[in-house]
């Protein structure tokens, strides 16, 4: 019985020794700055941390105290696709004529305002004044009650080319606020037809949109317009951007960029060369993710669009971003239409963005605390948020302080100096534990030997 107890205790002690975390196993570390009372603190994981991790799901992320003890934490890795509720609404279309393009002065439109809102009605058989061009369109979103993220237009054009217009929003047809610029394009490209008909919007609500073409230009004919957006927690989660990543130009003229691991990208931004005047480049972006064992999948399309930096109406207008669907991507390839100006001989730098992950940890032990990651064979130690914070209710969140990186990630050797004398205390505790394990092993061996001698 005595021997059995000793052997069991020896097994538990050995298992505890092997399961304990060691900060030295995590090659990338950074000290944390805390604000608020705690004891729980929240950190929006920066993109630099995401790119330095060994695993896209951040299973190798840990938080340590001064003594080198791992702290309990919960990690919310946002999946925008899994939790999104998509919305779509058809907008009513009204053509606008003349230079002013004021809906209140348009032939064929009657504006009624009352306590319940503003209503636009079409008057039958009311043609525009002779010689007036169609200078824009008024879109009535009706009762659509969601943030507008994209505008899909069904349009006619007698020739290929580009259509540029200004976007404004209003709730009463009197006060208008700018929503940026829109770009339509219809081109034949490498034996394929490229149709850019989706316009990104800022993710805000409005009752009316106004699309205004430049002075002297006639607006295209619109046959339909749909507003798209989503409402969910993921939509409210901000995007985190990387620093510009260097690329390379391939022998076939395409541009390539490599990420350290496959990430669910939602947006990319290109560093357009300001020295290149009147830049306009139709582009096709494709990507691929690791397939495993050194093999890779084939390229699949991610986005098409037009990148440009052009003077328009007395100001410089730039479009340097493309929107992606959030699928995991590790390599990116960009092909430009040779009929455009191109992007230059050297590959532009590329910044990538994804939904931010949120880390919540329970502060205990002594400060300073540090964030650590980079252990290749790490397993996730994340707890459910309801376990980390007993009685947690998303509708009534507990008071949680804010954490931020006090300095960029650094190698474990430099981070160890910041930990200081706390590590020596931890080493001493481990030495005592290992000495105890050795003593127990010796006692077990003596008992076993004594049992054989008596036999």
Secondary structure, DSSP 8 states (H G I E B T S, - for coil): -HHHHHHHHHHHHHHHHHHS--GGG-SEEEEEEEESS-SEEEEE--HHHHHH-SSTT-TT-EEE-TTS-B--EEEE---HHHH--EEEEE-EEEEEETTT--GGG-TTEEEEEETTEEEEEE-TT----TT--EEEEEEE-TT--S-EEEEEEEEE-SSSEEEEEEEEEESSSSS-EEEEEEEEEEEEETTEEEEE-EEEEEEE--SEEEEEE-TT----EEEEEEEEEE-SHHHHS-EEE---B--EE-TTS-EEEEEEEEEE--EEEE---TTSSSEEEEEEEEEE-EEETTEE---EEEEEEEEEEEEETTEEEEE-EEE----EEEEEEEEE-TTS--S-SS---EEEEEE--EEEEE--SSS--EEEE--TT-------HHHHSTT-BTTB----EEEEESS--EEHHHHHHHHTTHHHHHHHHHHHHHHHHHHHHHHHHHHHHHHHHH-
